[in-house]
């Protein structure tokens, strides 16, 4: 394929040269454009072909069935937090399964539950765990899941060590400042969100401000602009200014971790800045197109990256859309306000349809939140960078960090206010249909703004009106209709919170919530759907983000918190926040008992000396008072379930079992067989782990249990009637359900 494309590109280029010698015209231009397209496609195909053989070899390794392995890899990407721990991109050096050792340099993704000292960009680590092939189209060939703490074989060196020292110095300098704004300073300056609280992270996403903590073209433009300005003040000539600007940009890329997405943002920011400085939008778009082509030639897997698409869409929107939108808005408002609104509006209209693929909802106040946060963002970024480079200087570094806290606090407050505002987000159509509909609505909004009186504006206004009706139908009206369908007698409800757990139990008006899922917004929606205002008992089985990330949705309206052993400062912060909201904290230990309305609950696990981990998950059962006998297994592994079953006094039969760890393959089937559940509930969402695993569903069905999943049918409500167990789901179940 690559050879054929190269031959086609060469032939077309030759034809264009011959035609230009004879005459010029539109036909010659078409030939040149076609030749360039063939050349880009040929270079991309060549990149794929060069890496195909080692990738194919690695993909054929027999790693299925949870086989244990030892891997050694070099960290090439930022250590990022996920709902279940941490992850980073790496380049595999060697991998061993039993007596079989392989040496192969292929890209992998490594997932870990904790970050050891010295783990950073440029380090070499050893990981024990399991692996499986990555999804087709991803850069990574394998996903490696660590089952223990990775061992740092060698820490970062050279420029990576210097960059790591600067980042950690900034985090140490801001640690003593008031939260949550203190954790945001490093995010604004260098994209390090490790100290951003779960609540603030959720608020930033809900208010469409999360892009401020991602290294973007704006960050890169600020760095280059400051370098240019300083060089100009020192009297440097234009050529030297360019060199200094590029050096500053290169240093910034290393500081924030030179992973592909950051390099992409730096290239696009430089291109956008050139277009703006030259005052030639066309030039900016041409350079943007060239950069996209070059990036895809070097790294073809970016073609499947949603982050890459968002970056291109945002940059293109600012180059092409912000000006016309500002001109159109200036007909109805002062020019300064129109210009300020045009930037976030253009970006949201361009990126909103793509974001539907991540979460099918539209942030209602996104443009307004960005308008209010916009003045603080560049100030926080510049001051944060200054605090980063002066962190080691007594008084100066902490002083600058304290000043940087002010714009960070403004942004954090803005995010919190808009995330809590009524109707902060509107549900939308999922998947590609939702993308298409929202893109058409966005185009109609632009048509209303930029066009003059006439058919175009009238047609666009009609489409916008239809879109608003659709939003109401999908939002408040649909919500009221769905709430009207919720059965009044529900006793157990598994909320659809994505890849996480949030299960409600109700008896005689008292409500317990077992875990909060990863997202406060989705938990709030479920509580609103079921008409739950107060939580009498909150059980935090353990402290993975997919079980505690939504705690902000219930803070201030919880009576008692029953929790597993906390494993760190961040876990304790979550408990302290609940206590500050009036909750009473109580450590869960085997043997505890209590009442929930007319029902009774028991703590069946963990033992007092169990160390923090998935196998320290709080396991409880509930029965009586209208609640079908139910067992909730948290995230216990197969070994944990076996240890639990050997010590716990279980009932001979449970009507409902909440399957452990989202239906992973790591189960103890004998436990489920011994408890003979009528209904097995799997709380799960879209994920890359393969949850729920087919083998888990198979043994549940073999035990004659009915299996229901929150990713197929949404929120699940359960209650008892004489001789029967009733089930209600918030959404229709597809063929697979």
Secondary structure, DSSP 8 states (H G I E B T S, - for coil): -HHHHHHHHHHHHHHHHHHHHH--SHHHHHHHHHHHHHHHHHHHHHHHHHHHHHHHHHHTS--TTT--EEEEEEE-S--EEETTEEEEEEEEEEEEETTEEEE---EEEEEESS--TT-STT-EEEEEEEEEE--TT-S-SEEEEESS--EEEE---HHHHHHHHHHHHHHHHHTTS-TTHHHHHHHHHH---TTS-HHHHHHHHHTT-GGGGS--HHHHHHHHHHHHHHHHHTT--HHHHHHHHHHHHHHHHHHT---HHHHHHHHHHHHHHHHHHHT-HHHHHHHHHHHHHHHHHH-GGGGG-HHHHHHHHHHHHHHHHHHHHHHHHTTTS-HHHHHHHHHHHHHHHHHHHHHTTT-SEEETTHHHHHHHHHHHHHHHHHHHHHHHHTTTSTTHHHHHHHHHHHHHHHHHHHHHHHHHSTT-EEE---HHHHHHHHHHHHHHHHHHHHS-TTHHHHHHHHHHHHHHHHHHIIIIIHHHHHHHHS-TT--EEE---SSS--EEEEETTEEEEE---S-HHHHHHHHHHHT---EEEEEE----HHHHTTGGGTTTSEEEEEE----SHHHHHHHHHHHHTT-EEEE--TT-EEEETTEEEEEEE--TT--SSGGG--EEEEEETTEEEEEE-TT--HHHHHHHHHH----S--SEEE-GGGG-S---HHHHHHHT-SEEEE---S-SS--S-HHHHHHHHHTT-EEEETTBTSSEEEEEETTEEEEEESS---TT-
